[in-house]
């Protein structure tokens, strides 16, 4: 059967919710693409009934940055799938795709348990989306990404079948056509290509670019291909997770450095300190928040080259010991060192980090915060080199940039702030995108540390891995989804795709009703991704 054309999706009788569609035209990233329709999914049976010939775009909170949650097909709103079951004795949880990370941790806390790799978007990020992107967060330095905590999952395949995968039985084959095709068509080829796969995958602490072929080689479980597959191999409906006891104590440390040399020295100390999180706030970030943080911190925010935010957890004695040792070791290279040992003090330390996003989203001087090169991750010994390169590229292209992220993993988020009133701003973004991609890959890194490829980075995959590896990934896609209906254009680009197109800003932005555009902008400015788009669309759509 020929692949569906994602720009001209087939209409089905079920896809009748056209008035709802503009509410699903944007995610947290840079794009606006109005889907053909939007369907609320409240049961797995409802979902299987939608699997026909039209392109399907699975979607949770819409907080993904890379454009994997938008497209021309049928937007499937999975947020109503909210089953949550905790087995405290076995430290396991079963969560439906629409359950948020915060909902799980609030429920688990009553049993003295937690889901450790909690991202900063925990309040609204759903486990369907988190699993589909192999999400991570600040504590991934110690606890790894979500992949390390998944014990199994259920998904709906492109054949309309429900398929359940269990990490404890990686070599068993569930009775579904997609897995049978994968085993017969791909397993021998992947085994044969193992040396090339292991050589071509970047040696970084985090990588979500393409399918986890390296992880699959290690485990032999198709579970490791579905995790991070961004809805292109199956639509995740439930995830089985490992939980752990809540640590008895936590503590934090904040320190300022004066240049990249002292930043590098401080990171070398902290990576050996037993920290669970090591976050980085560049001076480009601090200048935007200086006036918004508590008065006691303003001078530090205005004058530091960078701030490091560090977290420890464990027994009370262990946290105290590690805090003291880290603070003492940092004395020769850092200033403004401050420690905290209770929740209130920890919140105060992180106040600067939390102040920026709303400020950047609300810029009213013609600039707009756009996440164009926001997920690069490089080997830790190339971190300072990467920072210098990004600063040089954005300076030469005369576009302001804000840098922050997960310094322990050498993983940097970059928000570009182009002036939309300046001629040629999209051309500047294209050049920055190309040059930053060259830099990331040239340093032995990845273009996608924790947010996935989506549409944004789809044209960079072959540059990162080479044609042979991308050919294998495409063949995996074909085995699972031979008709090409699952999230087309995500991971693998549509013909002629331009990453700096279909933007939500500028004169060429696709028109949507003004009330919905204003509501989506409000969500962006407030980080209100927990708001139901179905509800929003029903409230505001004309007619």
HELIX and SHEET records of a PDB file:
HELIX    1   1 UNK A   18  UNK A   24  5                                   7    
HELIX    2   2 UNK A   44  UNK A   50  1                                   7    
HELIX    3   3 UNK A  101  UNK A  109  1                                   9    
HELIX    4   4 UNK A  127  UNK A  132  1                                   6    
HELIX    5   5 UNK A  140  UNK A  143  1                                   4    
HELIX    6   6 UNK A  146  UNK A  149  5                                   4    
HELIX    7   7 UNK A  167  UNK A  169  5                                   3    
HELIX    8   8 UNK A  177  UNK A  185  1                                   9    
HELIX    9   9 UNK A  187  UNK A  192  1                                   6    
HELIX   10  10 UNK A  194  UNK A  200  1                                   7    
HELIX   11  11 UNK A  213  UNK A  219  1                                   7    
HELIX   12  12 UNK A  223  UNK A  226  1                                   4    
HELIX   13  13 UNK A  260  UNK A  270  1                                  11    
HELIX   14  14 UNK A  283  UNK A  289  1                                   7    
HELIX   15  15 UNK A  295  UNK A  303  1                                   9    
HELIX   16  16 UNK A  316  UNK A  330  1                                  15    
HELIX   17  17 UNK A  343  UNK A  349  1                                   7    
HELIX   18  18 UNK A  351  UNK A  361  1                                  11    
HELIX   19  19 UNK A  380  UNK A  382  5                                   3    
HELIX   20  20 UNK A  383  UNK A  396  1                                  14    
HELIX   21  21 UNK A  407  UNK A  409  5                                   3    
HELIX   22  22 UNK A  425  UNK A  442  1                                  18    
HELIX   23  23 UNK A  458  UNK A  460  5                                   3    
HELIX   24  24 UNK A  461  UNK A  465  1                                   5    
HELIX   25  25 UNK A  467  UNK A  480  1                                  14    
HELIX   26  26 UNK A  514  UNK A  526  1                                  13    
HELIX   27  27 UNK A  533  UNK A  540  1                                   8    
SHEET    1   A 3 UNK A  37  UNK A  40  0                                        
SHEET    2   A 3 UNK A  74  UNK A  77  1                                        
SHEET    3   A 3 UNK A  56  UNK A  59  1                                        
SHEET    1   B 5 UNK A  84  UNK A  87  0                                        
SHEET    2   B 5 UNK A  92  UNK A  96 -1                                        
SHEET    3   B 5 UNK A 235  UNK A 242 -1                                        
SHEET    4   B 5 UNK A 150  UNK A 156 -1                                        
SHEET    5   B 5 UNK A 162  UNK A 166 -1                                        
SHEET    1   C 2 UNK A 113  UNK A 114  0                                        
SHEET    2   C 2 UNK A 244  UNK A 245 -1                                        
SHEET    1   D 7 UNK A 335  UNK A 340  0                                        
SHEET    2   D 7 UNK A 249  UNK A 257 -1                                        
SHEET    3   D 7 UNK A 306  UNK A 314 -1                                        
SHEET    4   D 7 UNK A 277  UNK A 282 -1                                        
SHEET    5   D 7 UNK A 400  UNK A 406 -1                                        
SHEET    6   D 7 UNK A 411  UNK A 419 -1                                        
SHEET    7   D 7 UNK A 367  UNK A 370 -1                                        
END                                                                             
